[in-house]
C-alpha cells in the first residue's frame, strides 16, 4: 500500500462529479466509523474531513493500527458505526472463518466486516491475509511490514463492488451457481481488452500483453485454490478437466474475484516500487474496462445450483 496521500487520486474514480454542499459531509471529525479497507471493514476514527476533487474526503485512523496506515478515503469507503452494521460484519466474518485465526492478531474490532461491502470482503477473505499480518500489533513484526510495503492498492469501482456482493449473495445465501462454460470466458475478455487498448492507443505495448498473460496465469493457478466458494468446488471438478484451462471455462464473475486477491499475491513478488505503481495503473484501467462492459461481461442472475453443472446434478452439494 502506498502513502495515504496518493490514495485520494485512485479513490477519486467513485466521485459523482458534483460539487458537494459544504455542510453535507456524511461523517464528522472525531466520529468513530466502520471503514472499508481492502477486503475487510475495520473500526476507524475520522481525523479530518474536507472537500477534495469535488467530493468529501476523510482522513481516517484504523483503530489498533499503526498511524502509518492512516489514509484519505471517500464516503463510499465508510459506514456509520451502528450496532446493526457491526452485527452484519461479525456474521460475515464468521462465515469467512476469520475468527479461526486468532494468531493473526486481529482483535474483535477488526473482525467485523461490512454490510453490503462486507460481502465483498467475503470475496476477499484471503486477500487480506497480508493485511492481517501487518495488523498484528502497532509495534508490528518487521518482516511482515516489509512485505506489506509492497502491497499495492487496487480500488475496485463501486459498481463492481456491488457485483461482488451479488456474487456472494447468489452462491452463499441462495445456493445458486454460475452456469458453465461462460461466454465470454476469461480468455475472451483479456483478448477484448487487448483489442480495446490497441484501438485506443494505436499500438499495443509489450507490457500490456505481459500483464494480460500474467492475469491469465494467475487466474488459472489461483482459481481452485483461493477463488472458489465451497459450494462451487464440485462444479469445478465437473467442469474443468486436467487438460483444460479454467480461463476457457470461467468468466468475468470469477475473474473479478482475482482482483480482490491480487494485492496479497503480488506482495510476494520481487517487483520494484516504480514498476508496481505502473502495474497498479494498468490494473485499474482493466477494471474500468470491465465496468464499462459490465452489462455484457457479467451475469446478473445465477442458476439453481442443481442445474448449472452440465451432465451432473452435484453443483449444489459441495
C-alpha positions, 0 to 999 in steps of 0.5 A: 500500500502506498502513502495515504496521500496518493490514495485520494487520486485512485479513490477519486474514480467513485466521485459523482462529479458534483460539487458537494454542499459544504455542510453535507459531509456524511461523517464528522471529525472525531466520529468513530466509523466502520471503514472499508479497507481492502477486503475487510471493514475495520473500526476507524476514527475520522481525523479530518474531513474536507472537500477534495476533487469535488467530493468529501474526503476523510482522513481516517485512523484504523483503530489498533493500527499503526498511524502509518496506515492512516489514509484519505478515503471517500464516503463510499469507503465508510459506514456509520458505526451502528450496532446493526452494521457491526452485527452484519460484519461479525456474521460475515466474518464468521462465515469467512472463518476469520475468527479461526485465526486468532494468531493473526492478531486481529482483535474483535474490532477488526473482525467485523466486516461490512454490510453490503461491502462486507460481502465483498470482503467475503470475496476477499477473505484471503486477500487480506491475509497480508493485511492481517499480518501487518495488523498484528500489533502497532509495534508490528513484526518487521518482516511482515511490514516489509512485505506489506510495503509492497502491497499495492492498492487496487480500488475496485469501482463501486459498481463492481463492488456491488457485483461482488456482493451479488456474487456472494449473495447468489452462491452463499445465501441462495445456493445458486451457481454460475452456469458453465462454460461462460461466454465470454470466458476469461480468455475472451475478455483479456483478448477484448481488452487487448483489442480495446487498448490497441484501438485506443492507443494505436499500438499495443505495448509489450507490457500490456500483453505481459500483464494480460498473460500474467492475469491469465496465469494467475487466474488459472493457478489461483482459481481452485485454490483461493477463488472458489466458494465451497459450494462451487468446488464440485462444479469445478471438478465437473467442469474443468478437466486436467487438460483444460484451462479454467480461463476457457471455462470461467468468466468475468464473475470469477475473474473479478474475484482475482482482483480482490486477491491480487494485492496479497499475491503480488506482495510476494513478488520481487517487483520494484516500487516504480514498476508496481505503481505502473502495474497498479495503473494498468490494473485499474484501467482493466477494471474500468474496462470491465465496468464499462462492459459490465452489462455484457461481461457479467451475469446478473442472475445465477442458476439453481445450483442443481442445474448449472453443472452440465451432465451432473446434478452435484453443483449444489452439494459441495 
